[in-house]
Amino acid sequence: MSARILVVDDSPTIRKVVSSILLDREYEPLLAEDGQVALELLGTEKVDLVLLDFVMPKMNGYQFCRELRANPELKNLPVVLMSAKGDKIRGQFVEQTGAIDAITKPFDARGLVAVVEGALKRQEEGRAGPVPDAEAMPADDAEMLEELRVSRSSLSDDPALRRVQAAQEFALAIERIVRGELKKLKRLPPGTDDLVKTAIERGIRPETMAALATLLRALSYGENTREVLAGDVAVISIAEILQLLDLQRQTGALSVFTREAEITLHVRSGRVDFATWRGLRPEFLLGRYLVEDGAVTRDRLSSALETRGSPYKLIGEVLLEQGAVGKDAVRRALVRQTSELVYEVVRWTSGRFSFSVGVEHPPATKAALAMETSALVMEGFRRVDEWRLIEGSFDFDDVLYPDQGAIERLDGETNLTGPERNVLAAIDSEKTIRELVNQMPQSSFEVCKILYQLLNARLVRRKTPA
C-alpha cells in the first residue's frame, strides 16, 4: 500500500503542485491549509508523513509541531519542514521541532521525492531520531517566525500581474503582523480577525503600494534620501551600474534585491565603502574572515557573540572594544567581506536594483574602505566566468565518492592544499554537492572550485544512481 502523506501549506498553488508530484509517484496525498485543519484531519485519518509549511496563519508550523508532540498517539509522526528559508530551518529548528528533515522552496519534483523517500526510509528503519516533549519546546516563537517570513515562490513575468501579486504578498505580511498583535489583546468581538484580514486585502493595492514604497525607502535611509536610479538586473547588470556610479563619482546606496536576499553597497565618490546583506548563507559573516585571517580564534569569536548584548551590534566593534583584535585586522576582514559581496551580486542575473543618494549609514562612514570599483568589477567578471565553467561541470544533487587508489598515489598528499584536503575529507559517498557546500566553512565559490579541481584530477568521482 502506498504511503499517505499530509501536505500542510496555506498556498493553494503549493498544495496543488506537491499533490501532483506525489500522485505521479503513487503516493496518496491529503491536503490541509493550516496547522489547525491538519490536526483535525489527523484525528480521523492515518498518515505516514507530514510535509509542513513553517509560516501559516491561524496555526503555524512550529505551533503544529508543539501540538503534535503533546499528543501521545501522534507524537512520533515524522515531519518534513518546507520553507523559503530551508537552510535556516534545517540548521536551527529541525532538532527543536523533532522534524526528520527540511526542504527549501522552491523545489523541483526530483528534490521533493528524494526528501520524501529518505524520510520514509529513515522512519521505517528506526533512524528518525528522538522527538522532543511538547513542554521542552519554547512557547514563544514570535522572534523565530519573524526571521522565517516566506515570500511568494514565483512572481509572474507580466508586469501588471506581478504588481498585483506583490501587493498581495505585502498584504499577507501585514496581516501576519496584525494577527500577532491581536492575539495579545483581550475582549475582542468574534470575527475581528476576519474583518482585519478583509480590510488589509482591500486596502493594499498596487496603487497604495507605490506610496508605501516611497515611505519605506525614506524610513530605511532617512528623510533626505532620493531614489535616482532603479531597474531590472536582467536588463542592466550590476557591473554596468557600478561602472556608471564610478564614472560619475556618485555617493549613495545601491541596493540589489531578489525575493530571497538583498545586498546593499554603500558608495562614496564612485568607490565602495561598505556592504550589508540579508538572506544569504552565513559564509559572508565578518567573523569567518577574522578567523581565517588568524586574527581571532573560533572560541574567542563565540565568546564575543555571546556577550555582545544587542544582536544588532556589529561584531567587529565588539571585538575592538574587548581588545580581542586590532583595527587593521577588522579592516582587512571588512575588505574581504565587502569584496565577496560585490563578487556575489555581480553574478546575479535576476532581481531589482535601486540607487539612492543622500543615504547616511554610520557603519559605512566609519569603515570608509574606498575600494576601487573597476578592480572589484573585473574580479567579479572573472569569477562569473569561472562559476559558469564550474556549475556546468556537475549537478548540485550529485553525490561524490573519493577514489582511494588515486589518493594513495599522491606523493604524501603534498600536491593538495589545506582547504583541498579538508573538502576531500568531507566527501563521504553520501552527501550531495549542495550539502558539502553548506557544510564547509569556505565560500560557495571556493568549495565548488575545489570540487571541480578534485573531479578533474579524478581524486573523486560521481556516484552512479542506484
N, C-alpha and C positions, 0 to 999 in steps of 0.2 A: 504493500500500500504506500502511495506517495506521501511525503511529509506535508503536513498542514502548516502554513506559515502565515502569521498575522502581521499585516502591514499597517503601521500606525503613522499617519502623516496628515497634516492639515491641508496639504496641497492636493487637490483632485488630480492634477496632472501627474504628480509623483506617484500617487496611488495607482493611477491607470497604467503608467509606464512599468512600474515594478510588477504589478499584477500580470501584465502581458509577458514580461520576461520569465516570470515564474511558471506561468501556464505553458510557455514554449518548452520548458524543461520538465514538464509533467509534475510540477508541484501544485498543491491546492492552496491558493491564496484566500485569506479572509481580510477584510478591509475595515479600518476604523479611522475617523477623522481627528481624534484626540485621545489622550490617555484615559479619560473618564469612560468614553464609549468602549475603549479597548478592554477595560476592567469589567464592564458589564457583559461584554461578549464572552470573556473568559469564564464568566460564571456559568455559562451554558454550553460552551464549545471547548473541545480539547485541541490544543495546537502543539506543534513540536518546536517552534522557534518564533521569536518576535523580532521584526525589523522595525526599529523605533526612531522616529524623528525626535530631535532633542528639544527644540523650542517650538511650542504649540500653545494656543490659547486654551483656557479652561483648566487643563491639566497637562503640564509639560512632561518631557521625557524623564527628568530627574524625579519629579513627584510620582510618576507612574512606577518607576523602579522602586521607590521607597514603599509604595503601597503593595507592590508585588512581593517584596521581601518580608512584608509583615503578614502575608497570607501563607500559612503552613502548606497548603495544597499547591500553591503556585511559586513558592519561594525559589525553587531550583530551576524554573523555566528559563532556558537560555535566551539572551537578548543580544542583538547586534544593534549598536547605535548608528544612526545616519545623521550627518550634518555637513554644512558647507565648511565647517572648521573641524573636519575629521581628525587631522593631526593633533590638534589641541585636545580633542576629546580622548583620542587614543592615549595620549601621554598623561592626561590629568584625571580623567573620570571613569575610565573602564574599570579600574580596580575599585573605585569608590562606589560605583553602582552595581558591581558584580556582573557587568556585561562581559560577554565572551569575546567580542571584537567590535571594531568600529570601521565605517567606510565613509569616504569623503564624497559629497555631492559636488558637481555632477559625476555620475559614474556610468560606465558602459555595461552592457549585458554580461560580457565575459567577467569583468571585475566583480559584479554583484553575485553572479553564480559561483564564482570561486570562493567568495566570503561565505555564502550560504552553505556550500558543500563542506567547507572547512569547519564551520561552526557545528553543523550537524554531526560531522565525524568526530570532533573533539568531545561533544556531548555523549555520543554513543560509546566512545572508548573510555569515558570517565576522566577526560583530561580538561574539563571545562574550568576547573579551579573553584575555590571556595566563593560563596556569595556572602555579603555582609548581612548582619541583622539590621532590621529597619531602624532600631534605636541607635545603631552605630553610625548611621548616615546623617550628616549635618542637616538640620531642619531648615536653615536659612540659605537658600541657593540663589538669592537675587543677584549677588555680585557675579557668581559663576555664569548665570544666564546672560548677564549684561555683556560678558566677553564673547558669548557664543551667538550673537544675533545673526540669524541667517538672512540671506537675500535671495531674490528670485534667481533660479539657476540658469535661466536663459531669457534674454530680452529679444524682442522682435527686431529684425533689420529695418522694418518700416518705421521711419521717424515718428509719424503721428501715433502709431500704436505703441512705440517704445515710450513716448511721453506719458501715455495713459498708464502703462504698466509701471513706470517709475513712480507715478503719483499713487498708485495702488500700494506699491511696496512701502512708500513713505507713510501712507495712512496706516498700514498694518503695524509699522514700528511705533507710531504714535499711540495706536490702540493698545499695544502691549504695555507701554509705559503707563498709560492712564489706568488700565486694568489693575496693574500692580498697586497703584496708589489707592484705587477704590477699595481694594481688599483691606486696606488699613483703616478705613472709615466704618463707623457703626451706624445702624438705624437707617440704612439707605432703602428707599422704596423698592419693592420687587420689580425686576425688569430694567433696573438702572444700567446694567452692563450692556444690554441690547440697545438701549437708547443712545448711549455714548458711542457704541460701535457705528450705528446708523449715521449719527451726526458727523463723526470723523470721516466716514466714507463719502458723505455728500460734500463735506467742506474741503477736503483735499482733492483738488483737481489740477490738471496741467497748468491752468491759468494762475491758481493760487501758489503753485509750486514755484513759478518764476519769481514771485515776490519773496517767498520764503528763502529761496536760494541766495538772493541778494542779502537778506538779513543774516543768514548763516555764515556767509563769507565775511561780512563785517564783524560778526561775533568772533570768528576764528582769528582774524588778523588785526582788527582794530577799525575804528570809525573812519580813518583817513585812507583806508585801503581802497584801491580801484583795480578791478579786473580789466586788463587792457588787451588780453590775448587768450583765446580759448579755441579748442578744436578737437578733432578725432585723430588719435595716434595712427590709425590705419591709413590716414590721408597724408598727414605731416608727421614725420618721425621726430622723436625727442632729440635725436642728434642734430637735426636741422634747426630745431628750436633753440637748443643750447648754442649753436654756432651763431644764430641771429642775435641772441642776447649778448654774446661775447662781442660781436661786431659793433653793436650799438651801445656797448658798455652800460647795460641796463642793471638796475638794482631792484630786487623784489623776491617773490617766492614762486617757484614753478612747481605746481602740484600735478602729479600724474596718478590717475586712479582707475581701477577696474572695480568689478563688483566685490572682489575678494581682498584687494590690497590697495595701498596708496604709498607713494614715495614723494616727499617734498624736498626740493633742492633750493636752498637759500643762496641767492646770487648777489654779489656786490661788485658793481662796475664790470660785469661780464664774467667774473670769476666765482667759483663755487666756494662758499664759506662753510657750509654745514649741510647735513641731510638728516631728515627724520623719516620714519616709516611706521606702518602698521599692517597687520595681516600677512606678514612674511614669515618664513621659517626663522628659528632663533639663531641661525648662523650669522645674522647681522648684528647681534648684540655686542656692545662695546667690550664687555668682559672677555669674550672669546679672543679678541685681538690682543688684549693686555696679557692674557695667559700665554698665547702663542709666542708673544714677544719676550716672554720671560720676565715681564715687569711685576707680575704678581702670581702667587700660586692659586690653584683652584680653591683650596681651603680658605685662604685669606679673602678671596673674592666672595665665597659663600658667606663668610662671617660678615662682610660689609653689606651684603644684600639683606641679611637678617637684621642688621642693626641700623639700617638707613632711615627707618621711621616711615616717611611717606613714600608710597610706590612711585610717585611722580618725580622724586628727587633723582637727578642724574647720578649714575653710579661713579662716573669719573670724578664728580665733585665730592662725593662721599669718600672715595679713596684718597683724594688730595687732602681733605680735612683731617682724615685719620693718619696722614703721614705714611700711607702704605705705598704710594707711588709718587713720582715727581711730575712736574708739568710737562717735561719733554716726552715722557712715556705716554701720558694721556694724549698729547698732541699727535704722536705717531699713530696711536690707536685710532684716533678720530680721522686722520688722513686715510688709513686703510679702510675704515668703516664707510666713510663717505665715498671713496673710490669704488668700493664694491657695490654700493647702492647705485652709483651712476652707471657702472657696467651692467647692472641688473636692469635698470629702467631703459637703457638704450636698446636692449634686445626685445622689449615689449612691442608686440605688433597689433595690439588692440587696447582699447581704453580711451579715456578722455584726458586732456591736459588743460590747465588754466594757469596763466601768469598774472600775478597781481603786484602792483607797485605800492609803496607806502607801508610795506609789511615790517613790523617790528617784532623780532624774535630774539630775546635776550641770549639764549644759548648760542645762536649763530653769531651774534655780535661779539660774544665773549671768545668763541673759538677762532673766528676770523682766519680761516685756513688759506683763503685766497689761492685756491688751486686752479691751475691753468686749464681752461675749458678744452682747448684744442687737443691737449695731450690726453685728457680723460676720454674724449670722444674717439680719438684714434685707437686707444687701447680697447675701448668698448667695441669698435668695429672689428678689431682683431679677434676679440672673444666671440662676437656674434658668428664670425666665420668658423671658428673652432667648434662652437656649440652645434652649428648645423652639421658639421662633419661627424661629431661625436654622437649626436642624437639620431643621425641617420644610420648609425652602425649597430644599434641594438634597440630593443624594446624594453621599457622600464618594468614590464611584467616578466622579463626573462629571469630565470634562476641560473646562477653560475656555480660551478664547482672547480676547485683547484686541481690542476694536473700535477700530481705529486712527482711523477717522473721528471717532468720539465723543471720543476722547482729544485729537485735534488741535483740536477745537472748544473745549476748555477754554482759559480765559484764562491761558496760560503755566503751567498746572497749579497755579495759585495756590489752587484750591479743594481741593487734596489735601494731606494732612499728610505728613510724612516717612515714617512707618510705612506709610501707604497707598500712597505711591509705591514703596516697597520691595516690598510684596506685589504690586503691579501689574507691576513689572519682572520678578518671578519667574514670572509666568504665561506659558507658552511654547507653548501648544496641545498639549502632550504630557503634562505632569504631571497626575495626578488631584488632587482637592482634598485627599485624605489625604496624598499626597506633598508637597504645598505646605505643609500644616500641620506635617509632620515636618521640613521643610527650614528654615522660618523661625525666627528666634531668639525671637520673641514667644510668648506662651502660646497654647494651642489656642483659648481663648475669644477672644483679641484678633484672631488671624488669621481665624477664622471670621466674626467680626463685621465685619471689613474686607471680606472676600469677599462677605458678604451686602449690604453697602452698595454695593460696586462693581457687583454684579449688578443691584441696584435702580436704580442710576444708569445702567445699560446701558453702562458702560465696558468690561465683559467679558460674554461670553455663553457658554452651554453649547455644547460641540462635539457635533454630531449624530453618533451612532454610524454607522460605515460600513455 
